[in-house]
Amino acid sequence: MTLRDDSGPVTTVVSSPDGGLLASASWDKIIKLWDPQTGEHLRTLEGHSSIVTSVAFSSDGGLLLASASKDKTIKLWDSHRGEHLRTLEGHSSIVSSAAFSLDGGLLASASWDKTIKLWDPHIGALEGHSSEVTSVVFSPDGGLLALSEDPKV
């Protein structure tokens, strides 16, 4: 099956952990949620002021969806209701990637400002990277955080 999205180049597509939803994001600043079984477009999430670079579902069946953007923010959404919950601010450049830990207790964001931020009240930002951070992901057991830096800088 092919999902058609005429809103511009798609930047990312991700499946919820339970396989019940697909999320896509594109240059048009929005996220679309799809039924992966039928290909039906379910809802559109709007709120970013620039390109959405990354989306990630939480591990609790995908109830939470995080979206990262060139607007320097991460937005958290209720994926089942399509409701915007909150905006996380703190990066000074493009937020290129977001990932939830396995238990859903932490959200990591990577940015071209050379930082990774762990969004938890008890943990601050991890800083000191020498290049733009382009991607971030947790290991399956949630014990490690891996990142990718842009070697061209």
N, C-alpha and C positions, 0 to 999 in steps of 0.2 A: 504494500500500500504506500502511496505517496501522499504526504500532507502538503496542501497548497497554502502558501502564505505570500500574498502579493504585496506585503507591506515594506519590502526592501530586503537587502542581504541579511540572512540569518547568521547570528554570531555564535549561538550555542543552542544545543538541545540536550535535555536530560530527562531520565525516567525516574519516577518516584520509587522508593525501595520496594513497595508492594506491587509495582507494575500497573497501578490503577490510573496514573496520570503521566502525561508527557508535558514538559514545559519547553517553550522555545522563546528566544529573544532575538531582536533584530535591531537594525540601525534606526528604526522608527521610534525608539525609546519605550517600547512596550513589551510585555511578556504575554504570551498566549498559552492557555492550558488546553490540552487535547485529550480525548479518549483514545488510548492506543489500540483498542479493539476495533473501533468503528471508524476512527479518523475524524470524528466529529469535533469541531471547535466548541469548547465549553464556555470559556470566558476569557476576557482580556483584562490585564492588570496594567493600569496606567499611573504614572506619578514621577518617573525620572525625567530630568530635563536634558539628558543626552543619551547616547548609545548605551544599551545594556550589554555588558561584556561577559557576564557569567550569571548562571542561576544554579542553585543547589537546594535539594530537598533535605529536610531533617530525616533522621533514621526512624522516627516514630510513625512510619506509614506515610510520611511526606506531608504531615499536617502543616508544618512551617515550610515556606519557600523563601530563600534569601536571594536577592538580586543585587549584583554589583554593577557600577556604572562609571562612565567617563565623567559624570557630574560629581565625583568624589564621595559618593554615598553608597551605603548598603541599605536596602529596604527589606523589611520582613513582612510577609504576607501570610494570611490564612488561606491556604491553597484550596480548601474545600468550599469556603464561602466567597473567595475572591476579594477579601477585605484587607486593606493596608493596615498593619498593626503599628509599626514604628519605623523611623528612619535613624540609622546609625551614622553619625558624622565624626570625623576626626582625622581622616586622611587629607593630605594637602595636594594630591594629584589623583590621576585616574585609578580607580579601584579595578584591578584586572581579573581578580578571581575571589571566590568565596567557597568555603567548605565547612560542613558540620562535622563535629567529632561523632564517633560511633554512638555514644550515648545521648547525643543531642545537647549536651551541657555546654559545649563551647562552639562558637562560630569563629573561624579564622578568615581573615581577609588579607589579600596581597595587593600592594599598590606600587605604582611607578614612583612614589615618594621614598622608595627604598625601605619600607617598613612592612611588617606583618602585624596585624592587630588581632589579639584574641579577645573576643567580646565576652567578658565575664567580669563581674564586679571585683573579683579578687586578683585578677591578672592584668597587668598593663601591656603596652605594646612592646613587641620585640623589634629592636632597631639595630642599625649598624651594617646594613647591606650596602655593598658598593655599587650595585647596579639596580635597574628597575626590576622589581619582583613581578613575574608574569603569571605564576600559577601556584596554587597551594592545595594540598590534599592530606587527609589523615590516613594512617595505616588502618587496615581492617579491624585490628584490636583496639584502636583509639589511642595507642601508646606513643605513636610517633607522628610528627608533622613534617612533611616534605615540602620543599619549595623549589621553584625554578627561577633563576636570574637570567636576565638578558645579557649574553656575553658580548654583544656589540658595543656596550657602553663602558 
